Amino acid sequence: MTETSDAAAPAPDADRHAAVQAVEDELSSLIGSVRRVLAEHAERVSPGMLPGVYKVLTTIARHEGITLSALAESLMADKGQMSRAVRELEGLGLVERAADPRDRRSSALRATAVGQERLAAARAPRERALVAALEDWALEDVQALARLLRALATGTTPGA
């Protein structure tokens, strides 16, 4: 008689399970902090700006010349929702459209100089706080943290 694949699977290791649960708990706490920071940054960029619109602005600034379709895909959002956010950002003078050099039928979105300045000003206090928080860490630990977070975000094995 052969065992089923469920029966053949090893029992979960209690220490690994506890460690993974601790990571999940810390990530939940971190996500709450990130949401607060996004709301603060959005308010600094433009009073009343929603955090989701701020995220659209940061994505456009990071991916200079991104199309609306690529923006929606990047943020896993509806194109209509992205279009409304982009119109809001254009109205505030933070984003502009230009002809996409790869496809003239499409527009490439770019942060304006004002948008870049406001983003930098909004981020500055938090960047200083992060630098201060990591100031006493060994450089290798900071680099390891970045590597581990990237691996977690991409679903890859660290160092692979």
Salt bridges, closest charged atoms under 4 A:
GLU64 OE2 - ARG110 NE 3.84
GLU90 OE2 - ARG97 NE 2.81
ASP100 OD1 - ARG102 NE 3.54
ASP103 OD1 - ARG105 NE 2.96
